[in-house]
């Protein structure tokens, strides 16, 4: 292999970054559409005069349909492929959001809503990146060969701290959330490793 070929191979973007970016965009879109009624409940009530019971019923029907359509979505993914079904679903969601904003005139609340999403969603990416590149050294073990805990308490704590700091920070919230959650997760995992090593030495 020549030096030029080696340089091109070294500069190639790792597929994990592409997966993380796509997952991040999907999470932001899905979470934004799903949480919109709860965040905009007061403005919707003031604008259209609807009661909160009506809005709560609509949210409940949304959750019911979400649970009822999940098995059919899985069947469609198995029949037509995950990529095709996910692409069509996100396209339909984007079209519905655009029509809703155009008809309801809720575009005035879009920027504050996106700021909120930019504070609570990106810290998830920080935890994922830190876990993959720092804690796992770029290699995830096979599921058959590892016993996973029910909850990753270090990841949950790092996400919560990153989201709070990002929301309260005057700087760019997504970057702050990703950075803080990644740093906190690295610190917590290192502390847990040291604690487990000390416990093992004490037990011996």
C-alpha positions as CSV (number, residue, x, y, z in Angstrom):
1,X,0.0,0.0,0.0
2,X,1.4,3.4,-1.0
3,X,1.7,6.4,1.3
4,X,-1.1,8.2,-0.5
5,X,-3.4,5.3,-0.1
6,X,-2.6,5.0,3.6
7,X,-3.3,8.7,4.1
8,X,-6.7,8.4,2.4
9,X,-7.6,5.4,4.5
10,X,-6.5,7.2,7.7
11,X,-8.7,10.2,6.7
12,X,-11.8,8.2,6.0
13,X,-14.7,9.1,8.1
14,X,-15.6,6.4,10.6
15,X,-19.1,4.9,10.0
16,X,-19.9,5.4,13.7
17,X,-20.0,9.2,13.1
18,X,-22.5,8.8,10.3
19,X,-24.7,6.5,12.5
20,X,-24.5,9.0,15.4
21,X,-25.4,12.0,13.1
22,X,-28.4,10.2,11.6
23,X,-29.6,8.9,15.0
24,X,-29.2,12.4,16.4
25,X,-31.3,14.0,13.6
26,X,-34.0,11.3,13.9
27,X,-34.2,11.7,17.7
28,X,-34.5,15.5,17.4
29,X,-37.3,15.2,14.8
30,X,-39.2,12.5,16.6
31,X,-38.8,14.1,20.1
32,X,-39.8,17.5,18.8
33,X,-42.9,16.3,17.0
34,X,-43.9,14.1,20.0
35,X,-43.4,16.7,22.7
36,X,-44.9,19.7,20.8
37,X,-48.4,19.5,22.3
38,X,-47.0,19.4,25.9
39,X,-44.6,22.3,25.3
40,X,-47.2,24.4,23.4
41,X,-50.2,23.6,25.5
42,X,-50.6,27.0,27.1
43,X,-50.1,29.0,23.8
44,X,-52.6,26.7,22.0
45,X,-55.1,27.2,24.8
46,X,-54.8,31.0,24.7
47,X,-54.8,31.2,20.9
48,X,-57.7,28.8,20.1
49,X,-59.6,28.8,23.3
50,X,-59.4,25.0,23.7
51,X,-59.6,23.5,27.1
52,X,-56.7,21.5,28.5
53,X,-59.0,18.4,28.8
54,X,-59.4,18.5,25.0
55,X,-55.7,18.8,24.4
56,X,-55.0,16.1,26.9
57,X,-57.5,13.8,25.1
58,X,-55.7,14.5,21.8
59,X,-52.4,13.6,23.4
60,X,-53.9,10.4,24.8
61,X,-55.2,9.4,21.4
62,X,-51.8,10.1,20.0
63,X,-50.2,7.8,22.5
64,X,-52.8,5.1,21.9
65,X,-52.2,5.2,18.1
66,X,-48.5,5.2,18.7
67,X,-48.8,1.9,20.7
68,X,-51.3,0.4,18.2
69,X,-49.2,1.1,15.1
70,X,-45.9,0.0,16.6
71,X,-46.4,-3.7,15.6
72,X,-47.5,-2.8,12.1
73,X,-44.4,-0.5,11.8
74,X,-42.2,-3.5,12.7
75,X,-43.9,-5.7,10.2
76,X,-43.5,-3.0,7.5
77,X,-39.8,-2.7,8.4
78,X,-39.4,-6.4,8.1
79,X,-41.2,-6.5,4.8
80,X,-39.8,-3.4,3.0
81,X,-36.7,-2.6,5.0
82,X,-35.9,-0.3,7.8
83,X,-34.4,2.4,5.6
84,X,-37.3,2.7,3.3
85,X,-40.0,2.7,6.0
86,X,-38.0,5.2,8.2
87,X,-37.5,7.5,5.2
88,X,-41.2,7.5,4.4
89,X,-42.3,8.0,8.0
90,X,-40.0,10.9,8.6
91,X,-41.2,12.5,5.3
92,X,-44.8,12.2,6.4
93,X,-43.9,13.6,9.8
94,X,-42.1,16.6,8.3
95,X,-45.0,17.3,5.9
96,X,-47.5,17.1,8.8
97,X,-45.4,19.5,10.9
98,X,-45.1,22.0,8.0
99,X,-48.9,21.9,7.4
100,X,-49.5,22.4,11.1
101,X,-47.2,25.4,11.3
102,X,-48.7,26.9,8.1
103,X,-52.3,26.5,9.2
104,X,-52.0,27.1,13.0
105,X,-49.6,30.0,12.8
106,X,-47.4,28.5,15.5
107,X,-44.2,29.4,13.8
108,X,-43.7,32.1,16.4
109,X,-43.1,29.5,19.0
110,X,-40.8,27.4,16.8
111,X,-37.5,29.1,17.8
112,X,-38.0,28.8,21.6
113,X,-39.1,25.2,21.1
114,X,-36.0,24.4,19.0
115,X,-33.9,26.0,21.7
116,X,-35.4,23.7,24.3
117,X,-34.8,20.7,22.0
118,X,-31.2,21.9,21.5
119,X,-30.7,21.8,25.2
120,X,-32.2,18.4,26.1
121,X,-31.4,16.2,23.0
122,X,-27.7,16.8,22.1
123,X,-26.4,15.6,25.5
124,X,-27.5,12.1,24.4
125,X,-25.0,12.3,21.6
126,X,-22.2,13.4,24.0
127,X,-22.8,10.3,26.1
128,X,-22.8,8.0,23.1
129,X,-19.6,9.4,21.6
130,X,-17.8,9.3,25.0
131,X,-18.9,5.8,25.6
132,X,-17.9,4.5,22.2
133,X,-14.5,6.3,21.7
134,X,-13.3,6.7,25.3
135,X,-14.9,4.1,27.5
136,X,-15.1,1.3,24.8
137,X,-12.0,2.4,22.8
138,X,-13.9,2.4,19.5
139,X,-15.0,-1.2,19.9
140,X,-18.3,-2.5,21.3
141,X,-18.3,-6.0,22.6
142,X,-20.6,-8.6,21.2
143,X,-24.0,-8.8,23.0
144,X,-23.5,-12.6,23.5
145,X,-20.3,-12.1,25.4
146,X,-21.2,-9.3,27.8
147,X,-23.8,-8.8,30.5
148,X,-25.3,-5.4,30.3
149,X,-26.8,-3.6,33.3
150,X,-30.4,-2.6,33.3
151,X,-29.5,1.1,33.6
152,X,-26.4,3.0,32.8
153,X,-26.5,5.3,35.8
154,X,-23.3,7.1,34.7
155,X,-24.9,7.9,31.3
156,X,-28.1,9.0,32.9
157,X,-26.4,11.3,35.3
158,X,-24.1,12.7,32.6
159,X,-27.1,13.3,30.3
160,X,-29.0,15.1,33.1
161,X,-26.1,17.3,34.0
162,X,-25.4,18.2,30.4
163,X,-29.0,19.1,29.6
164,X,-29.3,21.3,32.7
165,X,-26.0,23.1,32.0
166,X,-26.9,23.5,28.3
167,X,-30.3,25.0,29.1
168,X,-28.8,27.5,31.6
169,X,-25.8,28.4,29.5
170,X,-25.7,31.6,27.4
171,X,-23.5,29.9,24.8
172,X,-24.5,27.6,22.0
173,X,-26.7,25.1,23.9
174,X,-26.1,21.9,21.7
175,X,-22.3,22.2,21.8
176,X,-22.4,22.9,25.6
177,X,-24.7,19.9,26.2
178,X,-22.5,17.5,24.1
179,X,-19.3,18.7,25.7
180,X,-20.5,18.7,29.3
181,X,-22.2,15.3,29.1
182,X,-19.2,13.7,27.4
183,X,-16.8,15.1,30.0
184,X,-19.0,14.1,32.9
185,X,-19.5,10.7,31.5
186,X,-15.8,10.1,31.1
187,X,-15.2,11.3,34.7
188,X,-17.9,9.1,36.1
189,X,-16.8,6.0,34.3
190,X,-13.2,6.5,35.3
191,X,-14.4,7.0,38.9
192,X,-16.5,3.8,38.7
193,X,-13.5,1.8,37.3
194,X,-11.3,3.0,40.1
195,X,-13.9,2.2,42.7
196,X,-14.5,-1.3,41.3
197,X,-10.7,-2.0,41.2
198,X,-10.4,-0.8,44.8
199,X,-13.3,-3.1,45.8
200,X,-11.7,-6.1,44.1
201,X,-8.4,-5.5,45.8
202,X,-10.1,-5.1,49.2
203,X,-12.0,-8.3,48.6
204,X,-8.9,-10.3,47.8
